[in-house]
Amino acid sequence: MKQIPELPVTLRVGGALNTLECKPLAPYSTQAVEFLAALSKALLALPAARQYPDIAAFGYWCRAANLAKLAREFGTQYPRIGRGLVLHIAPANVPVNFAFSFAFGLLAGNANIVRIPERDFPQVEIICDEITRLFALPVHSRLAAMNRLIKYPRDDEITGALSVHCQARMLWGGDSTIAHLRKLPAHPRSVDIAFADRYSFCLMQAEAVLRADERAIAELARGFFNDVFLLDQNACSSPHLVIWQGDEEQAAKAQDRFWPTMAAYLQQRYEIAPIHAVDKFVNLCRTADRLPQASGSTRHDNLIYRVSLDALPSNIERHRGQYGFFYEYVTADLGCLAGIVGERYQTLTSFGIDRDALVRFIIDEGLTGIDRVVPVGRALDMGAIWDGYNLVQELSRIVSTA
């Protein structure tokens, strides 16, 4: 047992911190896979899975078939075991992120202390309730002993006191938050996996949008909705910039086809709060004042704001949207990406473009950013590889015979 002192925290899942079992398991252990598969079934059976798409997405991700696929892809080149105890500092503005972080810690074979968001998200409570119920079953007693989900206000003393006992930390937050957390006391062999500020964008081929049939365009709108509006563009993988590949005439026709379809989809499925509509208008005014490359704007009621760019500024990643606010640029030559992509760039969603060719371009150009190239609609899909990290490998250690 790891002797962690009792601290002024709310134990949302699990018992006392000083009874935490920290003996690690092998990656993709039977215990972890069976528990997550059971959690998947439990969550997907709840009416809340229909009310909260992020709960459904997590439940679908940790189903048995997907875990088996991840285990096969993990490989067995070297024997591995969990590092020990992992501290997870989940982001405050993405409700279900804590559950994914927790799942990666489990799959890597670790004991885990997960700080869940302070804000009372219904999704957090629903998932924690199901974890508590499953941990009470004898079949999951080993994992119950190894894991605690806690809640506490931002407090350096508490975070530091936990950090000194942990062999790894999963740190989610903005650049300043990550820099601050790294200054706190930590275990001498702690491995930090940090997820700081990232920027993502979308690339659409105009000709492909024009060629697509009505069903394909409807599916494109649904996927774009999932990428953007499920989390109001707050996710690091949600796009803020849409680049249209093609000439000006093609792009204008493609935009005239896609955006009205998108607006009609939103009319049925998205309600913007008045304060968020005001925020978007303020952002538009700010853009007009601070972004010389902005050449015009188009509004689809309060649902979508589009700012046209006559050139791509090298610092476009500093200009971001929320609640359906986008910057747009038209180009026939994707070589322009080399002039903007830096280490902050995370996800590139695409439609109508060869993704393997995009990956080759990223590598051939030696770009320091873009860790993921996925179809439109897959921006929020979590994988064992995230932000360029193979998370299960990073959270486990090799036992070498050499």
N, C-alpha and C positions, 0 to 999 in steps of 0.2 A: 504494500500500500504506500502511496506517495503521501508524505505528511505535509499537506498544504494547509496553512493556517485558515481558520474561519475568518471570513471577511464580511463587511456590510453589503452583501449582495442578496438579491432575490433569487432563490433557487427555483427556476421555472420547471425544470425537469431534472430528477435525480435527487440523491441524498446529500449528506454533508460533504464538503470538499475534502476534508481530511480522511475520508474513507474511500477516496477514488482509487480504483485499481488501474495501474499504469503498465502492466505487463503487456507488451505489444503482440500483435498477430501478424501473420503473413498477409501481403496484399491480396485482395479479393478472397478473403477467408469465407468459408461456408457460413459462419455466424453473421458476417456483415452483409453478404449477398442475400441470405434468407430474411434478415431483418428488413432490409430496404425493399425487397420484393413484397413482403407483407405490408409495409408502409404504403407502397404503391397501390396495392389492392384496396387498402382501407381508405385512402384518400380519394381514389377514383370512384368509390362507391358512395361517397358523400354528396348530398345535394349541393354543397358548397363548391364542388369541383365544376359545376355548371355556372355558378355565380362568379367564381374567381378563376379566370383563365390561367393565372400564374400557379395556382395550386394544381390545376389539371396538368400543366406543363411539367411541373416537378414530379407529380405522380406518374405521368407517362414516361419520364426520363428514367426513373428508378424501377421500372418494371423488370421482371426477371430476364426477358429476352434481350433488353438493352445492356443489362449488366453482364450477361454472358458474352455479348459482342465486345464490350470494353475489356473483359478479362482475356479474350482471345487476342485482341490487339496489343495488350500489355506485354506479352511475350515472357519468356523464361530464360533469357540469356544469362542472367546472374541470379543467384538466390537473394531474396530480399525479405526484409522484415520492417514493420513500422518503426518510426524513430522513437516513439514513446508517448509523450503527451504534447498535444497541439492546442495552442490558444487561437481562437478565431475571433477577430474583431470585425463583425459584420457591418455593412454600410447601413446608415440610418434611413435612407430614402428608397430602398428596394426591398419590399417585404419578405420575399421568399429566398433572397440571396443566402441568408444564414443557413437554410436547409441544404442548399447545394454545397456550401463550404463544409458543413458538417458531414455530408455524404462522402465527399472526397477524403476527409480525415478518416472516416470509417473504412473506406475501401483500401486505403493505404495501410491499414492495420493498426491505427493509433487509438489511444484514449484521447478524449477531446473535452475542452472547456469552451463553450460557444457563448459569446456575448450577443444576445439577440437585441434587436432595436428597442429603444426606450418607448418609442411611439406605439400606441396600442392599435397595431394593424390587426384586423380580424384574421387575416391569413396566418399570421404568426401564432395566434392563439389556437386556431384549428389544427395546424400541423403539430404544435407542441402537445395538444391534448391527445392526438393519435400516437405520438411517440411515447408519452407517459403510459397510455393504455397498453401498448405493446411491450414496453419495458417491464410491466408488472407480470407478464407471462413467464413461467419458468424457462421456456425454450430460449428466451432472450436475456436471461439473468446475467450472463457474462458481459454482454454489451451494456446492460443497464449499470453494472458496476464500474464500467470504464468511461461513462459519459455524463456530463453535467451541462445543462443549458441554463444560463443565468442572465439576470438583468441588473444593471446598475448605471447611475449617471456617469458622465465622463469624469474620471477620477484617476489621476496619474499614480497615486499610491496603490490603488487596487490593481490597476493594469500592470504596474511594475512588480507588485508582490506575486501576481500570477505568472508573469513572464519569466521570472528567475527559476521557475520549476519546469518550464516547457522546453522541449527539444526542437520545436518548430512553432512559427506563428504565421497565421494567414491574416494579413492586414489589408482591409478594404477601406478606401477613402480618398480624399483629395490629396494633392501633393503636399500641402502643409500638414495635413493630419498624419500622413505616412512619415514625413521627416520628423515630426514630433514624437511619434511612437517609437521610432528607431533610437531616439535619445534616452529612452527609459531603460532601466536595468534589465538585463536579459541573461539567460543561461549561456555559459561559455561556448557551448556547441550548438546554440540555437541557429536554425535555418529560417530566415525570414522570406516569405513569398508575399510580395507587395503588389497590390492592384491599385495604382494611383490614377490620376486623371488621364482619360483616353478620349480619342475623337474618332468618329466613324462616319462613313459616307456611302452613297449609293451611286452605282454606275448603270445607266440604261442605254441600250442601243436603240436609237430612234427607229430604224428600219424594222427591228424585231417587234416593237410596239405596234407599228403600223400593219405588219403582216399578221399579227395574232388575231385569232377569232374572238368572239365575244366572251366565250367561256374562259379563255386564257387571260383576257383583260380583267375579268371579274376575279379570277384567282390571283392575279397580280395585285389588285387593289386589296384583297383580303390579306395577302402576305405583307404588303406594305403597312397596313393597319396594325398587324401584329408586331412588326418591327418598331413602330413609332408610338402608337397610341395606347398600347396596353400599359406602358409605364410613362406616358406623356413625355417621351424623349429624354427621360432621366437616366436610362440605362447607358452605360459606356458604349454599348454596341449599337445604339439607335442612331440612324443617320441624321445629319444636320445639313449636308450638302448633297444635291443631286446633280450629277454630271451626265449630260446627254451626248452620246457619241453619234455624230452625223453632221450634215451641213445645217445651216440656219433654217432652211425651208422644211427639211425633214423633221428637225427637232420641234419646230413650231406646231406641225401637224400632230406629232406624237404627244406633245404636251396637251394639245387641245383634245386629244382622245383620252389620255390617262387621267388628268386632274379632275375633269367633271365626273368621271366614273368614281374617282376617289372621294370626291365631295358627296356624291349621292350615297355612297357606302357609309360615310360618316353620319349623314343625316339620320340614318336608321339605327346607328349603333354607338354614337358618341355624343355626349352632352358636355359642352364646355362651360365651366363655371364663369360667371361674370368677371371675377377678379383675374382669371387667367386670360380672358379676352382683352382686358385692359393691359395685362403684362405683355401680350403679343403686340399691341399697338405701340406701347412704350418702346419695345425692342425695335420696331420698325422705324420709329423716330430716331432712336439711337444709331441705328444702322445708316440712315440717311446722313447723319452728322459725321460719323466716324469711318465710314467705308467708302472711299472715293470710287472704287470699282463698281459700286451698286448703280445700275443704270435704269432701274424701274422696278415696279412691284405690281403684283396681282393678288387680289383677295377673292376667296370663295366663301362669302359671308364671313363669320368669325372662325370658321373651322380650319381654313388653310390660308397661310400667308406665304407668298413666294417672292423672293427678291432676286431679280436677274442681275448677273454679273457680266460686265464686258471684258473682264480679265480675272484670272485667279490670283488673288493676293497670296504671297508666300506665308502669311500668318492667318489664313482663313480659319484655322482650327480655333482661333480665339473668338470667333463669331459663331455663336450657337443659338439654337432655337429650343423652344418648349411648346407643347400643346399644339403642334402642327405648324411650325415656322421653319421655312427652308430657304436656303440659298441655291440658285441654279446657274449652271454654266454649260455652254454648248461648245463642243470641240470635235473635230474630225480626227485629231491626233492625240492619242492617250499618252504620248510622251510628256504632256504637261504635268502628269502626276509626279514625275521626278522632281519638279520644281516646288512641290508643296509638301510631299510626304516626309514626315519626320518621325521621331520615336514615339510621339503621342498617338499616332494613328494605330487603331486596333482592327476594326472590322470593315471590310468592303463587301457590301451586298451588290449583286449584279443581276441583270436580266438581259438575255439575248447575247451574251458574250462568253467566250470560251474561258472558263475559270482556270483551267490548267495553263493556258497562255498567259493569263494575268499573274499566276504564281511564278512562271518563268521570267516574266518581265520584272517582277519584284526582286528576284534573285539576281538576274543579269544586271540590273541597274544598281544593285547593292543598296536598296532602300532600307533605311533604319527602322521603318514602321510598316504597318499592315501585317498583323499576325493571323488574320482569318480572311478567306475569300469564300463567301457562301451565297446561295441564291436568295433573292428577295423573299422574305417570310421566315428566314432562318437566323436572323440577327440575334435573337434572344436565346437560341438553343445553346445550353451549356454542354460542354464536352470535357473529357478528361484532359484535353489540351486546351488551355485558356491563357490568353495574353502571352502566348509563346512558351508557356510552361507545360510540361507533362506532369500534372499535379500529383498523380499517384506515385510516380517515380521520385519527384522532389520530396514528397512526404514520407518516403521510405528510404532505407539504407541498404547498401550491398554488403552481403557477407561473402568475402572473397576467399578462394582457395589458392590464389596465386601468391 
